[in-house]
């Protein structure tokens, strides 16, 4: 008998449960090596081909889970299609996370995928606590051996574990924090799931600054300085310091609800008069913070910036006559309006409210009698809206980017395509700047807490600010593209819709930004189509909560 197998029997604390029966690691391993032709191949047989069978899926999953549960990392690794990576990972699961006992219960396979639940005990320096979660594995056929093998992914060990991550148990690297909203109401990831990664980052950055102390925890170490570690289990609480944020729980709750039924979506809300962030929500919740970190083409919401550039350079004012043909060509690149609509003898306000692409392209550059540089849009974005400057929000956030372009990309940038990238927070700030008459950098915690330097921008002239608000108001009335979505939103209000085409998507991303009173918001719904149809209702729901 091999020494590893003997250890599995003697230790007897790691078991896998199947059909209500507990199996020791030795017994299941012997099942693999005992010559069962349905789960293996003999040396004189040609490698099996074709999809794995149901019996192979069930047996392979059971054997792998037994080896893992028994702490037999080498054996578990050999049952995967990547033993070099899997072996150390399975070993680190027990040693890094301080797992003293684990029971794994396979569920009913769905094709080649087997769900399972893990019930473990974590022990660290006299402190122990139970830990449970669900994960899944998939069985594939080995390319060279033909054997059924577990497809190795770090998420097999825990659904939140990534290739660069590692499970750890010990004294937390960061002090405990009790984050509260603007009125002192506690914020938790359980109640507000989208705040999960935000709260983790706030704790990492500010725990010690608000006199919190560290507890004993199990966490996923992200392996990246830019990504916060994820707490999985608290064995012993530290003393939490209170950290006040700018979140408003009423607006946050509305934001969470609004994106939940919108597929892949993100929304952010800002107070224009201060720059304080009132809400951030993502669907799915608890993962990548798209609302802050997204880098997506903003579509026609960018026309807020383009219209500002046009007014600042004397190209057109809200009442100026502009051409809005069905199609235009810029240096050989064709552009058209949605369903090729056109406006005869219209104004800039009419072009803005109906989101006429061709008007914003034809009025600038080689198609007009007032040519401006390719860099002007980026300069307007930076100098008037703070886009492209460094935003010190309090947690990681994208700054937005409007890079220099040329040829057809310049025309595309005027309508929010090309190389331009923004997050929902960036686009919400566009509306906030228009409403306030000047840019105030969004923030989540007071800058005095860590002496952060906020980005600044030149205030809009009264004439430009009034022009933007007039056009955004017009977009919510009559034939405006935001009229339906903004129905019932209190005045004063304004909005801008956007649809951004993305390579590989059959439907464009839906964008919408607007303000009501002293609250501005923006949302993006991936593959949502027209801005007013998918993202519009999300923003409206948030604004009504303000």
Secondary structure, DSSP 8 states (H G I E B T S, - for coil): --HHHHHHHHH--EEEEETTEEE-HHHHHHHHHTT-TTT---TTS----SS--HHHHHHHHHHHHHHHHTT-HHHHHHTBS-HHHHHHHHHHHHHHHTEEEEEEEE---BTTEEEEEEEEEEEETTEEEEEEEEEEEEEEE-TTT--EEE---GGGT-TT--TT-EEEEEE-SS--EEEE-TTS-B--TTTSGGGHHHHHHHHHHHTGGGT----EEEEEE-S-TTS--EEEEEEE----EEEE-S--HHHHHHHHHHHHTSSSEEEEEE-TTT-BEEEEEEESTTS--HHHH--B--GGGGHHHHHHHHHHTTS--TTSEEEE-SEEEETTEEEE-GGG--EEEEEHHHHHHTT-HHHHHHTSGGGSSS---TTHHHHHHHHHH-TTS----SS-----B-----THHHHHHHTT-TT-BB-HHHHHHHHHHHHHTS----BSS-GGGTT----------HHHHHHHHHHHHHTTSTT-TTTTTTTT--SSEEEEEEEE--TT-SS-EEEEEEEETTEEEEEEETT--STTTTHHHHHHHHHHH-
